[in-house]
């Protein structure tokens, strides 16, 4: 089941259950996704993931520890990222040793891991293992 369909289904269920906090969060998330789709983003799942990641990060930064329930409601829509060990395994396959500068290595790594890994984690693994 794709994430946009799941989001719409979960939103409807939360409204039927009377879970107003979850319904409000998912309604806001749907609004962000619809806005992204109207702006020409054609991939609904990617839009859901980006909007959920942004909302989750915003909740963590502005509201802190007291809002774990909100983050839990958003978690099914946030993309799962690779661990640093998984990133290193993938980077080993790319032959980065032959590249001369860090920017070139980072560009190749990010294009290979787009949507799978956090950019800061990729940078940390590159700096720890591939700087010559």
Secondary structure, DSSP 8 states (H G I E B T S, - for coil): --HHHHHHHHHHHHHHHT-HHHHHHHHHHHHHHHHHHHTT---HHHHHHHHHHHHHHHHHHHHGGGGHHHHHHHHTTS-----HHHHHHHHHTTTGGG--SHHHHHHHHHHHSTTTS-HHHHHHHHHHHS--
